[in-house]
Amino acid sequence: MPDAEQSTVSPADERRHEPGPEEFWSESYYLDFFDPAIGVAGYVRLGLCHGLGKAWYWACLVGPDRPLVTVIDHEVPLPAGRSLEIRTEGLWADYTVETPLDHVTVGVEAFAVAVDDPAEVYGDLRGDRVPFGMDLEWETDGGTYPYPGVSRYEVPCRVHGEVLVGTEVLTIDGWGQRDHSWGVRDWWAMSWSWMAGRLDDGTRFHGTAVDIGGDPVYGTGYVQEPGGLLVGTGRAERSETLGPEGLPVSGLWRVGDLELRVEPIAFSPVLLTAPDGRTSRFPRAWARFIASDGRSGDGWIEWNQPA
């Protein structure tokens, strides 16, 4: 497993890639953040679904004492050339690599939907229409992690900037993660869980575990101690307990020697529908992570749940 000094990620990998011929070939840019000091977290995702001839865009803000504010648009025109700027009715967003592998900025101007119950996203998604914007920067906090054998990499980050919700302006000074992947991704064929976060002592961590037929077949991750190298663990395992609507109420992870208990704080789910009508529920959550030695911290976690 490569460590930070042996990384196979190239600055050129930050650019868009030539799409493959498969129906579910896509390129994905994820960025999340959390700022416990002001009680909010959020994420954005741009998915370039070349085989489907369109892009998917998600953006949200969550908090334990506020409605879910979410943008979910699965009918966005693909951006031209190498651009990552999208524009459609009620939505403009851009993703700019300021310095490869070091500094990325994201801008969003949109109308979002605010709902009190995150599970409403699985229905008609009716709620209050809210002006929503982001002007945020992700700056690398340590190393960059290349997945073994997969065209994907993860980057732990510091995150700062502003989020606008209606007339409210939130100044973000927190932490987060971004990742970039390209290749075939069939959301409806298998389940998986992904998570990444930061303990309060500065330890960064990430894990992914994929299931087929209920059996974990692929697990990977990293742990980056404060001031140290980002080191791939070669092992990641997890379990979770589901609540109403399939939203997990708790979970357990092991990434190398790091054992973590997961306590979701606030959810931002997405419902995914395939061209043939298959569906997959995709709950994502800002979560609290508690290590077996008593340390704790925050991060984001997701579960893909094909019907």
NORBELWO-V996983 format. One record per residue. N is the residue number from 1. PHI is phi in degrees with one decimal (NA if undefined). D_FIRST is the distance of its C-alpha to the first C-alpha in whole Angstrom. Layout:
n:N phi:PHI d_first:D_FIRST
n:N phi:PHI d_first:D_FIRST
This chain:
n:1 phi:NA d_first:0
n:2 phi:-70.5 d_first:4
n:3 phi:-103.0 d_first:7
n:4 phi:-60.5 d_first:10
n:5 phi:-77.5 d_first:11
n:6 phi:-105.0 d_first:9
n:7 phi:-55.7 d_first:9
n:8 phi:-98.1 d_first:11
n:9 phi:-77.5 d_first:13
n:10 phi:-103.2 d_first:17
n:11 phi:-53.3 d_first:20
n:12 phi:-65.4 d_first:21
n:13 phi:-66.9 d_first:19
n:14 phi:-69.2 d_first:21
n:15 phi:-81.3 d_first:24
n:16 phi:-64.9 d_first:25
n:17 phi:-115.2 d_first:24
n:18 phi:-66.6 d_first:27
n:19 phi:-71.6 d_first:27
n:20 phi:-85.2 d_first:27
n:21 phi:-84.8 d_first:30
n:22 phi:-71.9 d_first:29
n:23 phi:-59.9 d_first:31
n:24 phi:-103.9 d_first:28
n:25 phi:-71.0 d_first:26
n:26 phi:-152.8 d_first:25
n:27 phi:-123.2 d_first:24
n:28 phi:-126.8 d_first:23
n:29 phi:-124.9 d_first:23
n:30 phi:-108.6 d_first:23
n:31 phi:-146.2 d_first:24
n:32 phi:-125.0 d_first:25
n:33 phi:-152.9 d_first:27
n:34 phi:-148.1 d_first:28
n:35 phi:-136.0 d_first:31
n:36 phi:-59.5 d_first:32
n:37 phi:-62.3 d_first:35
n:38 phi:-112.3 d_first:37
n:39 phi:76.4 d_first:36
n:40 phi:-137.2 d_first:34
n:41 phi:-154.9 d_first:31
n:42 phi:-171.6 d_first:30
n:43 phi:-157.9 d_first:28
n:44 phi:-131.5 d_first:29
n:45 phi:-144.7 d_first:27
n:46 phi:-112.0 d_first:28
n:47 phi:-117.0 d_first:27
n:48 phi:-93.9 d_first:29
n:49 phi:-93.5 d_first:30
n:50 phi:-62.6 d_first:31
n:51 phi:-65.1 d_first:32
n:52 phi:-95.0 d_first:34
n:53 phi:75.1 d_first:35
n:54 phi:-159.6 d_first:35
n:55 phi:-114.9 d_first:33
n:56 phi:-109.6 d_first:32
n:57 phi:-135.1 d_first:32
n:58 phi:-128.3 d_first:32
n:59 phi:-153.0 d_first:32
n:60 phi:-156.9 d_first:33
n:61 phi:-137.2 d_first:34
n:62 phi:-130.9 d_first:35
n:63 phi:-167.7 d_first:36
n:64 phi:-66.4 d_first:37
n:65 phi:-123.2 d_first:41
n:66 phi:-144.1 d_first:41
n:67 phi:-64.9 d_first:41
n:68 phi:-71.0 d_first:38
n:69 phi:-111.9 d_first:38
n:70 phi:-139.2 d_first:37
n:71 phi:-116.5 d_first:37
n:72 phi:-134.6 d_first:36
n:73 phi:-133.7 d_first:37
n:74 phi:-106.7 d_first:36
n:75 phi:-131.3 d_first:38
n:76 phi:-87.0 d_first:37
n:77 phi:-61.1 d_first:38
n:78 phi:-61.8 d_first:35
n:79 phi:-67.1 d_first:35
n:80 phi:-80.1 d_first:36
n:81 phi:57.4 d_first:34
n:82 phi:-99.1 d_first:31
n:83 phi:-68.5 d_first:32
n:84 phi:-119.6 d_first:31
n:85 phi:-91.1 d_first:34
n:86 phi:-117.9 d_first:36
n:87 phi:-152.0 d_first:39
n:88 phi:-152.7 d_first:41
n:89 phi:-61.9 d_first:44
n:90 phi:75.3 d_first:44
n:91 phi:-151.5 d_first:40
n:92 phi:-132.8 d_first:39
n:93 phi:-154.0 d_first:35
n:94 phi:-143.7 d_first:33
n:95 phi:-131.7 d_first:30
n:96 phi:-126.0 d_first:29
n:97 phi:-85.4 d_first:27
n:98 phi:-74.8 d_first:28
n:99 phi:-138.7 d_first:26
n:100 phi:-52.9 d_first:23
n:101 phi:65.4 d_first:19
n:102 phi:-132.5 d_first:22
n:103 phi:-152.6 d_first:25
n:104 phi:-129.7 d_first:26
n:105 phi:-119.8 d_first:29
n:106 phi:-133.2 d_first:31
n:107 phi:-120.7 d_first:34
n:108 phi:-139.2 d_first:36
n:109 phi:-133.0 d_first:40
n:110 phi:-156.5 d_first:41
n:111 phi:-107.0 d_first:43
n:112 phi:-103.5 d_first:41
n:113 phi:-112.1 d_first:42
n:114 phi:-106.5 d_first:42
n:115 phi:-132.5 d_first:42
n:116 phi:-79.6 d_first:43
n:117 phi:-111.4 d_first:41
n:118 phi:-56.4 d_first:38
n:119 phi:-65.5 d_first:38
n:120 phi:-62.7 d_first:41
n:121 phi:-61.0 d_first:38
n:122 phi:-76.9 d_first:38
n:123 phi:-106.1 d_first:42
n:124 phi:-83.6 d_first:44
n:125 phi:51.6 d_first:42
n:126 phi:-106.3 d_first:46
n:127 phi:-168.8 d_first:46
n:128 phi:-77.6 d_first:47
n:129 phi:-83.4 d_first:46
n:130 phi:-130.2 d_first:45
n:131 phi:-61.2 d_first:44
n:132 phi:-144.3 d_first:41
n:133 phi:-147.9 d_first:39
n:134 phi:-138.7 d_first:36
n:135 phi:-140.0 d_first:35
n:136 phi:-127.4 d_first:32
n:137 phi:-126.3 d_first:29
n:138 phi:-110.6 d_first:25
n:139 phi:-117.0 d_first:24
n:140 phi:-58.4 d_first:21
n:141 phi:-116.8 d_first:20
n:142 phi:111.7 d_first:17
n:143 phi:-95.6 d_first:14
n:144 phi:-122.5 d_first:13
n:145 phi:-109.2 d_first:10
n:146 phi:-88.1 d_first:9
n:147 phi:-63.6 d_first:9
n:148 phi:-72.7 d_first:7
n:149 phi:74.5 d_first:10
n:150 phi:-134.1 d_first:12
n:151 phi:-82.1 d_first:15
n:152 phi:-162.2 d_first:14
n:153 phi:-145.5 d_first:13
n:154 phi:-118.9 d_first:14
n:155 phi:-137.3 d_first:16
n:156 phi:-71.4 d_first:18
n:157 phi:-140.8 d_first:21
n:158 phi:-89.0 d_first:25
n:159 phi:-131.4 d_first:27
n:160 phi:-150.6 d_first:31
n:161 phi:142.5 d_first:34
n:162 phi:-131.2 d_first:37
n:163 phi:-125.2 d_first:37
n:164 phi:-115.2 d_first:41
n:165 phi:-131.1 d_first:42
n:166 phi:60.9 d_first:46
n:167 phi:-96.6 d_first:47
n:168 phi:-86.5 d_first:45
n:169 phi:-117.9 d_first:42
n:170 phi:-109.1 d_first:39
n:171 phi:-92.4 d_first:38
n:172 phi:-96.9 d_first:34
n:173 phi:-141.9 d_first:32
n:174 phi:-142.2 d_first:29
n:175 phi:-136.3 d_first:25
n:176 phi:179.4 d_first:23
n:177 phi:-144.6 d_first:20
n:178 phi:-135.0 d_first:20
n:179 phi:-144.3 d_first:18
n:180 phi:-140.5 d_first:19
n:181 phi:-143.0 d_first:18
n:182 phi:-152.0 d_first:20
n:183 phi:139.7 d_first:21
n:184 phi:-79.6 d_first:23
n:185 phi:-133.2 d_first:23
n:186 phi:-100.6 d_first:26
n:187 phi:-64.8 d_first:26
n:188 phi:-102.0 d_first:29
n:189 phi:-100.5 d_first:27
n:190 phi:-155.5 d_first:24
n:191 phi:-100.4 d_first:24
n:192 phi:-157.7 d_first:21
n:193 phi:-137.0 d_first:20
n:194 phi:-132.6 d_first:18
n:195 phi:-154.4 d_first:19
n:196 phi:-158.7 d_first:18
n:197 phi:-170.7 d_first:20
n:198 phi:-143.0 d_first:21
n:199 phi:-78.5 d_first:23
n:200 phi:-64.9 d_first:26
n:201 phi:-85.6 d_first:25
n:202 phi:102.0 d_first:22
n:203 phi:-67.6 d_first:19
n:204 phi:-102.2 d_first:17
n:205 phi:-151.8 d_first:15
n:206 phi:-155.9 d_first:14
n:207 phi:-149.7 d_first:14
n:208 phi:-133.9 d_first:15
n:209 phi:-137.2 d_first:16
n:210 phi:-108.9 d_first:18
n:211 phi:-115.7 d_first:21
n:212 phi:-132.8 d_first:23
n:213 phi:63.8 d_first:26
n:214 phi:85.9 d_first:26
n:215 phi:-105.8 d_first:23
n:216 phi:-66.8 d_first:19
n:217 phi:-116.9 d_first:17
n:218 phi:-150.9 d_first:14
n:219 phi:-140.2 d_first:12
n:220 phi:-151.4 d_first:9
n:221 phi:174.4 d_first:10
n:222 phi:-148.7 d_first:10
n:223 phi:-133.3 d_first:12
n:224 phi:-124.6 d_first:14
n:225 phi:-70.6 d_first:17
n:226 phi:-55.2 d_first:20
n:227 phi:75.3 d_first:20
n:228 phi:-105.8 d_first:16
n:229 phi:-78.3 d_first:13
n:230 phi:-78.5 d_first:11
n:231 phi:-119.4 d_first:8
n:232 phi:-66.8 d_first:6
n:233 phi:-90.0 d_first:7
n:234 phi:75.7 d_first:6
n:235 phi:-156.4 d_first:10
n:236 phi:-150.9 d_first:13
n:237 phi:-134.7 d_first:16
n:238 phi:-157.5 d_first:20
n:239 phi:-149.8 d_first:23
n:240 phi:-150.3 d_first:26
n:241 phi:-112.1 d_first:30
n:242 phi:-91.7 d_first:32
n:243 phi:-111.8 d_first:35
n:244 phi:-55.5 d_first:38
n:245 phi:61.0 d_first:37
n:246 phi:76.5 d_first:34
n:247 phi:-77.2 d_first:33
n:248 phi:-61.6 d_first:30
n:249 phi:-103.5 d_first:32
n:250 phi:-165.0 d_first:29
n:251 phi:-162.0 d_first:26
n:252 phi:-133.2 d_first:23
n:253 phi:-134.1 d_first:19
n:254 phi:-129.2 d_first:17
n:255 phi:-119.8 d_first:13
n:256 phi:61.2 d_first:12
n:257 phi:-93.6 d_first:15
n:258 phi:-88.4 d_first:17
n:259 phi:-103.9 d_first:20
n:260 phi:-132.1 d_first:21
n:261 phi:-96.2 d_first:25
n:262 phi:-111.1 d_first:25
n:263 phi:-126.3 d_first:29
n:264 phi:-59.1 d_first:30
n:265 phi:-102.2 d_first:32
n:266 phi:-154.5 d_first:33
n:267 phi:-103.7 d_first:32
n:268 phi:-138.3 d_first:32
n:269 phi:-83.2 d_first:32
n:270 phi:-139.3 d_first:32
n:271 phi:-102.4 d_first:34
n:272 phi:-112.7 d_first:33
n:273 phi:-120.4 d_first:35
n:274 phi:-77.8 d_first:34
n:275 phi:-56.6 d_first:37
n:276 phi:-91.8 d_first:38
n:277 phi:96.7 d_first:39
n:278 phi:-61.9 d_first:36
n:279 phi:-126.7 d_first:34
n:280 phi:-142.0 d_first:31
n:281 phi:-88.2 d_first:32
n:282 phi:-134.2 d_first:29
n:283 phi:-75.8 d_first:29
n:284 phi:-118.3 d_first:27
n:285 phi:-146.1 d_first:28
n:286 phi:-69.8 d_first:28
n:287 phi:-137.9 d_first:27
n:288 phi:-96.4 d_first:27
n:289 phi:-115.4 d_first:24
n:290 phi:-117.9 d_first:26
n:291 phi:-77.0 d_first:23
n:292 phi:-64.6 d_first:25
n:293 phi:-91.9 d_first:25
n:294 phi:100.7 d_first:28
n:295 phi:-67.2 d_first:26
n:296 phi:-149.2 d_first:26
n:297 phi:-176.0 d_first:25
n:298 phi:-128.0 d_first:25
n:299 phi:175.5 d_first:23
n:300 phi:-119.5 d_first:24
n:301 phi:-142.1 d_first:23
n:302 phi:-136.8 d_first:24
n:303 phi:-136.3 d_first:25
n:304 phi:-92.5 d_first:25
n:305 phi:-127.6 d_first:28
n:306 phi:-60.9 d_first:30
n:307 phi:-64.9 d_first:33
